[in-house]
């Protein structure tokens, strides 16, 4: 497996070759743009963040939507990324981006392989967070996302989203990239 990240053009090509629709690709581009802004804000505050990894990881985060639009797109996407020989940090972003993360117990209930599905690195957290602030192509406030997810996921998962939101706010402060 290569540790070299694909270029932006290669990442977009992977999305199309995997069967992602134009809407999914557009969403991935919107998430990548916001994630890059959040990454820049982190860097300006002296944090060590790999901006290239953030951008490419955000572009590829929904590659699994080429096969399913369920929560399983995270695991399916990680498998696609592995089959493409993508580096481990990209695979981790893909499998850990969903809704602020999935606990081991939730993953077991979903029938997922035993693994870590909660974002751990700063880059994973940035992509997961940016994804929660993009609905389709539009940036939305985190409260809108929480309201929408509250109908679908348990309170413990909502609490994880709120924790990630607090953590990101603490890292980037009053960055205008956050609504």
Helices and strands as residue ranges (DSSP letters): H 8-18, H 22-44, H 51-60, G 63-66, H 73-83, H 88-96, G 98-100, H 104-110, H 122-132, E 134-135, E 138-139, H 142-150, H 155-172
